[in-house]
Amino acid sequence: MKALLALENGIWYEGEAAGAAGETGGEVVFNTAMTGYQEVLTDPSYAGQIVTMTAPEMGNYGIAAEDQESRGTQVAGFIVREESPIASNWRAEGTLRDYLVHNKIVAISGIDTRALVRVLRSAGVMRGIIATGDLDPRELVDRAQGLPAMEGSDLVLGVTCDRPFDWTPARPLADDEFAPPPQKKPRRSLRVAAYDYGMKWNILRRFSAYHCDVRVFPATAPASDLLAAGPDGVFLSNGPGDPAALSYAIANARHLVDSAVPVFGICLGHQILSLAMGGQTYKLKFGHRGANHPVKEIESGKVEITSQNHGFAVDPASLPSDVRVTHVNLYDGTVEGLRHETKPVFCVQYHPEASPGPHDADYLFKQFVEAMERRA
């Protein structure tokens, strides 16, 4: 079946339908990871976005239930150069196309993704529409121009959980699976209260690997509810949309910063904490999305290769004097980590839990555990 991708700037691409029939719209972005397409499809941080994969072929190892990062697919649409018609993997339960069709994800293949990414890098990410069938591309361009902008959008309410729950891992992690946890168990399991702004499940798996019991709360839950649970620490998760639009989350984070409880934030949680501590955020031209982004830890000079997925960043000039930048992106110098000078609060813009991506930054979970143990 014929498919079209139309961008708000008037450019369109003709290809083939690679998923469900129909039409979808959102902000068109690109991800440079060579693997991990299922984790990308199920990452709630991609809500409202059409994701372009820059690697030339996707789907060759199929789909496996254990690779889900949330309750279901989250992307608005999917773009690939070529999708593999077979799944060559003993874990595979189906092909990428079958998965996209089953989950009603409109996708397009057979277009020059290199040309598309050059447009997005030059002009910046923009709104677009994927539609299947014989359609007038000019009409799709008009509809793309009428889509809501990402700036000012609260997308968290569409992906957060609806009630608190206790996380139970589906299976224990093997000792050789992704940076094994410390061999010595703490004297008791540490209790983590976590805000779900669109949390990836591998964050919860990593807490379990570090012997933490996690209770997950909806994004709108008052901070007093989390503190009333008596946690050893509070975690603020990743998620989609514009952090500046989340006034309720910023107010709750400010309450947490003022408490004595250790606080750790990742991605959107990092941005929310930055706003709560007095900083400002801004939208990047085309964001950071992929599994190969170099980040430098300022104090040690060490460089980590990191997994990233974000379209907004923190303005370092806006930060108060008691908040220190700890990590910077070596591609463009943007802020990748912060720490409060006098309170047990720190956060990073990238994803130390990976999935997909490298495991260089798993030590951040250990640092959070150590902060909780000191308080306990």
DRENDRENDREN-218993 format. One record per residue (C-alpha): residue in three letters; x, y, z. Coordinates in nm, 3 decimals. Last residue first. Layout:
// residues N
code_c1_c2_c3
ALA_X_Y_Z
...
***
This chain:
// residues 376
code_c1_c2_c3
ALA_1.877_0.536_5.649
ARG_2.010_0.875_5.533
ARG_2.349_0.732_5.442
GLU_2.179_0.431_5.278
MET_1.962_0.660_5.062
ALA_2.267_0.853_4.939
GLU_2.445_0.524_4.866
VAL_2.145_0.399_4.667
PHE_2.144_0.721_4.462
GLN_2.515_0.684_4.390
LYS_2.463_0.320_4.291
PHE_2.187_0.423_4.049
LEU_2.429_0.675_3.903
TYR_2.690_0.399_3.856
ASP_2.472_0.264_3.571
ALA_2.621_0.535_3.350
ASP_2.842_0.328_3.119
HIS_2.573_0.071_3.034
PRO_2.543_0.136_2.662
GLY_2.213_0.166_2.472
PRO_1.861_0.038_2.441
SER_1.757_-0.018_2.709
ALA_1.992_0.234_2.876
GLU_1.921_0.257_3.254
PRO_2.163_0.552_3.271
HIS_1.930_0.751_3.042
TYR_2.043_1.110_2.968
GLN_1.945_1.444_3.121
VAL_2.089_1.367_3.463
CYS_1.974_1.452_3.815
PHE_2.097_1.526_4.166
VAL_1.945_1.616_4.504
PRO_2.091_1.535_4.845
LYS_2.092_1.904_4.952
THR_2.380_2.149_5.002
GLU_2.545_2.188_4.661
HIS_2.253_2.066_4.450
ARG_2.369_1.846_4.162
LEU_2.314_1.875_3.789
GLY_2.370_1.662_3.478
GLU_2.361_1.672_3.098
VAL_2.381_2.047_3.028
THR_2.449_2.131_2.664
GLY_2.804_2.149_2.527
ASP_2.706_2.060_2.169
TYR_2.848_1.717_2.088
LEU_3.043_1.668_2.411
ASN_2.728_1.686_2.624
VAL_2.802_1.817_2.973
HIS_2.791_1.661_3.320
THR_2.810_1.794_3.678
VAL_2.653_2.143_3.649
ARG_2.626_2.282_4.003
VAL_2.317_2.422_4.178
ASP_2.379_2.649_4.479
SER_2.459_2.952_4.262
PRO_2.118_2.953_4.093
LEU_2.079_2.813_3.740
SER_1.966_3.043_3.458
ALA_2.302_3.058_3.281
PRO_2.304_2.678_3.255
ASP_1.987_2.677_3.038
VAL_1.840_2.328_3.077
ALA_1.749_2.125_2.769
PHE_1.444_2.020_2.567
GLY_1.403_1.763_2.287
HIS_1.497_1.448_2.475
ASN_1.592_1.086_2.418
GLN_1.943_0.980_2.512
SER_2.151_0.665_2.563
THR_2.505_0.738_2.676
ILE_2.871_0.691_2.598
GLU_3.048_0.812_2.912
VAL_3.356_1.034_2.922
LYS_3.566_1.074_3.236
GLY_3.700_1.418_3.324
SER_3.663_1.338_3.693
GLU_3.482_1.654_3.809
ILE_3.324_1.746_3.475
GLU_3.163_1.413_3.388
LYS_3.172_1.422_3.010
VAL_2.888_1.291_2.793
PRO_2.930_1.120_2.456
HIS_2.602_1.034_2.276
ASN_2.592_0.687_2.117
ALA_2.250_0.535_2.193
GLY_2.011_0.767_2.014
ARG_1.794_1.075_2.047
HIS_1.931_1.421_2.126
GLY_1.719_1.716_2.022
PHE_1.653_1.872_1.681
LYS_1.669_2.247_1.740
LEU_1.660_2.216_2.119
LYS_1.370_2.362_2.315
TYR_1.447_2.570_2.625
THR_1.453_2.516_3.002
GLN_1.491_2.754_3.296
GLY_1.649_2.718_3.638
GLY_1.518_2.798_3.986
MET_1.550_2.468_4.174
ALA_1.202_2.354_4.069
LEU_1.285_2.425_3.704
SER_1.598_2.209_3.728
LEU_1.404_1.936_3.909
ILE_1.149_1.932_3.627
GLN_1.427_1.912_3.366
HIS_1.599_1.623_3.542
GLY_1.266_1.440_3.581
LEU_1.212_1.490_3.208
CYS_1.546_1.309_3.156
ILE_1.627_1.126_3.483
GLY_1.582_1.259_3.836
PHE_1.720_1.156_4.177
VAL_1.604_1.292_4.513
PRO_1.749_1.213_4.858
VAL_1.498_1.302_5.135
ALA_1.573_1.603_5.355
SER_1.274_1.799_5.224
ASP_1.301_2.133_5.039
VAL_1.390_1.955_4.715
LEU_1.077_1.742_4.754
HIS_0.848_2.044_4.788
ARG_1.009_2.203_4.481
ALA_0.950_1.878_4.294
ASN_0.579_1.895_4.379
ALA_0.556_2.252_4.249
ILE_0.741_2.157_3.930
ALA_0.510_1.859_3.873
TYR_0.196_2.072_3.913
SER_0.332_2.343_3.680
LEU_0.406_2.091_3.404
ALA_0.407_2.320_3.098
ALA_0.774_2.414_3.150
PRO_0.869_2.047_3.108
ASP_0.746_2.042_2.745
GLY_0.641_1.698_2.628
PRO_0.725_1.337_2.706
GLY_0.851_1.142_3.010
ASN_1.153_1.038_3.215
SER_1.119_0.967_3.583
LEU_1.151_1.154_3.913
PHE_1.280_0.933_4.199
VAL_1.232_0.983_4.572
GLY_1.451_0.834_4.843
ASP_1.441_0.641_5.171
PRO_1.064_0.649_5.140
GLY_0.826_0.700_5.435
ALA_0.496_0.661_5.245
ALA_0.397_1.006_5.374
LEU_0.674_1.153_5.159
LEU_0.507_1.028_4.841
ASP_0.164_1.154_4.948
SER_0.311_1.491_5.055
ALA_0.451_1.532_4.704
PRO_0.093_1.552_4.581
ALA_0.006_1.291_4.315
THR_-0.028_1.448_3.969
ALA_0.243_1.239_3.799
PRO_0.089_0.915_3.925
PHE_0.286_0.727_4.192
VAL_0.515_0.421_4.172
ARG_0.618_0.232_4.485
VAL_0.965_0.083_4.447
ASP_1.140_-0.169_4.671
CYS_1.515_-0.139_4.619
HIS_1.763_-0.428_4.611
TYR_1.998_-0.271_4.353
ALA_1.869_-0.506_4.081
SER_1.515_-0.397_4.173
PHE_1.615_-0.034_4.113
ARG_1.759_-0.137_3.776
ARG_1.436_-0.315_3.681
LEU_1.238_-0.002_3.769
ILE_1.453_0.207_3.538
ASN_1.417_-0.070_3.281
TRP_1.042_-0.014_3.289
LYS_1.061_0.324_3.123
MET_0.863_0.589_3.309
GLY_0.610_0.819_3.147
TYR_0.587_1.093_3.412
ASP_0.570_0.824_3.682
TYR_0.693_0.974_4.008
ALA_0.882_0.719_4.214
ALA_0.886_0.651_4.589
VAL_1.190_0.436_4.667
ARG_1.220_0.210_4.973
LEU_1.555_0.048_5.047
SER_1.557_-0.323_5.116
ARG_1.722_-0.400_5.447
ARG_2.075_-0.459_5.575
PRO_2.193_-0.386_5.220
LYS_2.287_-0.681_4.996
LYS_2.651_-0.740_4.917
GLN_2.711_-0.861_4.562
PRO_2.629_-0.518_4.424
PRO_2.398_-0.533_4.122
PRO_2.510_-0.679_3.790
ALA_2.595_-0.429_3.514
PHE_2.359_-0.541_3.240
GLU_2.281_-0.914_3.264
ASP_2.568_-1.132_3.386
ASP_2.422_-1.187_3.732
ALA_2.083_-1.278_3.585
LEU_1.799_-1.038_3.654
PRO_1.501_-1.173_3.845
ARG_1.174_-1.210_3.653
ALA_0.857_-1.009_3.597
PRO_0.980_-0.747_3.842
THR_0.720_-0.633_4.095
TRP_0.663_-0.258_4.118
ASP_0.418_-0.146_4.386
PHE_0.127_0.060_4.255
PRO_-0.013_0.411_4.284
ARG_-0.311_0.502_4.062
ASP_-0.378_0.623_3.706
CYS_-0.028_0.558_3.569
THR_0.126_0.835_3.359
VAL_0.112_0.832_2.977
GLY_-0.164_1.075_2.873
LEU_-0.116_1.312_3.167
VAL_0.250_1.346_3.072
LEU_0.179_1.502_2.733
ASP_0.153_1.858_2.864
SER_0.220_2.068_2.554
GLY_0.361_2.422_2.582
GLU_0.617_2.370_2.308
MET_0.535_2.047_2.121
ALA_0.322_2.236_1.870
PRO_-0.039_2.137_1.805
LEU_-0.116_2.012_1.451
GLY_-0.255_2.264_1.201
GLN_0.059_2.280_0.986
ALA_0.043_1.902_0.946
ARG_-0.311_1.933_0.812
ASP_-0.197_2.177_0.543
VAL_0.093_1.948_0.450
LEU_-0.151_1.654_0.427
GLU_-0.370_1.853_0.187
ARG_-0.067_1.924_-0.029
PRO_0.019_1.552_-0.031
ASP_-0.313_1.469_-0.202
LEU_-0.395_1.112_-0.102
ASP_-0.382_0.764_-0.256
GLY_-0.351_0.530_0.040
THR_-0.166_0.549_0.371
ALA_-0.102_0.861_0.577
ILE_0.199_0.985_0.777
ILE_0.169_1.343_0.902
GLY_0.430_1.597_1.010
ARG_0.522_1.859_1.265
MET_0.879_1.979_1.279
VAL_1.226_1.893_1.401
GLY_1.481_2.158_1.307
ALA_1.546_2.324_0.971
SER_1.895_2.191_0.907
ARG_1.895_1.879_1.126
LEU_1.537_1.791_1.028
VAL_1.608_1.839_0.656
ARG_1.928_1.634_0.675
VAL_1.729_1.366_0.861
LEU_1.479_1.343_0.575
ALA_1.753_1.312_0.312
ARG_1.918_1.029_0.505
THR_1.576_0.867_0.561
ASP_1.535_0.823_0.187
ILE_1.190_0.664_0.176
GLY_1.103_0.295_0.142
SER_0.920_0.258_0.470
ILE_0.620_0.426_0.634
ALA_0.442_0.357_0.962
VAL_0.096_0.391_1.117
ILE_0.096_0.216_1.456
LYS_-0.225_0.019_1.515
ASN_-0.070_-0.214_1.775
HIS_-0.132_-0.529_1.569
VAL_-0.013_-0.355_1.251
LEU_0.309_-0.234_1.413
TYR_0.380_-0.575_1.566
ASP_0.311_-0.759_1.241
ARG_0.547_-0.520_1.061
LEU_0.822_-0.572_1.321
THR_0.800_-0.948_1.282
GLY_0.681_-1.199_1.539
GLU_0.760_-1.374_1.867
ALA_1.137_-1.344_1.837
ARG_1.358_-1.492_2.109
TRP_1.538_-1.733_1.873
ASN_1.620_-1.440_1.645
SER_1.602_-1.392_1.268
ALA_1.271_-1.207_1.225
ILE_1.182_-1.187_0.855
PRO_1.039_-0.914_0.628
SER_1.308_-0.669_0.744
GLU_1.194_-0.309_0.731
GLU_1.375_-0.063_0.504
ARG_1.434_0.311_0.527
VAL_1.227_0.341_0.842
ILE_0.964_0.584_0.975
PHE_0.730_0.522_1.272
GLY_0.420_0.698_1.404
ALA_0.263_0.852_1.715
VAL_0.501_0.657_1.939
GLN_0.378_0.493_2.261
THR_0.340_0.119_2.207
GLY_0.228_-0.078_2.511
ARG_0.244_-0.116_2.890
SER_0.596_0.022_2.905
GLU_0.955_-0.057_2.807
GLN_0.882_-0.381_2.621
ASP_1.190_-0.594_2.541
GLU_1.068_-0.899_2.736
ALA_0.779_-0.946_2.492
ALA_1.015_-1.006_2.200
ILE_0.986_-0.856_1.850
GLY_1.192_-0.930_1.540
TYR_1.569_-0.957_1.506
ASN_1.583_-0.807_1.154
GLY_1.325_-0.538_1.231
MET_1.501_-0.223_1.114
GLU_1.726_-0.156_0.818
PRO_1.912_0.160_0.708
ALA_1.995_0.294_1.054
THR_1.850_0.647_1.085
MET_1.528_0.550_1.263
THR_1.263_0.821_1.219
VAL_1.021_0.858_1.510
ILE_0.681_1.027_1.479
GLN_0.621_1.202_1.812
GLY_0.319_1.265_2.036
ALA_0.438_1.016_2.298
TYR_0.808_0.945_2.247
SER_0.894_0.977_2.618
PRO_0.652_0.687_2.672
ASP_0.916_0.443_2.538
THR_0.733_0.149_2.374
LEU_0.837_0.212_2.012
VAL_1.191_0.303_2.118
GLU_1.229_-0.017_2.321
GLN_1.104_-0.210_2.019
TYR_1.352_-0.031_1.790
GLY_1.646_-0.117_2.016
THR_1.917_-0.146_1.752
MET_2.122_0.089_1.532
ALA_2.048_0.392_1.747
THR_2.047_0.729_1.564
ASN_1.692_0.839_1.652
PHE_1.509_1.102_1.447
VAL_1.218_1.339_1.512
VAL_0.887_1.423_1.338
GLU_0.645_1.597_1.577
GLY_0.301_1.442_1.542
GLY_0.038_1.315_1.304
THR_-0.127_0.986_1.215
GLU_-0.330_0.853_0.924
GLY_-0.469_0.511_0.836
ALA_-0.344_0.161_0.755
ALA_-0.132_-0.011_1.017
GLY_0.237_-0.078_0.962
ALA_0.500_-0.051_0.689
ALA_0.297_0.142_0.431
GLU_0.515_0.215_0.130
GLY_0.694_0.531_0.025
GLU_0.633_0.886_-0.098
TYR_0.803_1.178_0.073
TRP_0.672_1.530_0.132
ILE_0.823_1.874_0.178
GLY_0.587_2.168_0.243
ASN_0.744_2.302_0.565
GLU_0.478_2.126_0.773
LEU_0.607_1.788_0.669
ALA_0.419_1.524_0.468
LEU_0.498_1.151_0.483
LEU_0.303_0.950_0.229
ALA_0.209_0.582_0.204
LYS_0.123_0.349_-0.086
MET_0.000_0.000_0.000
***
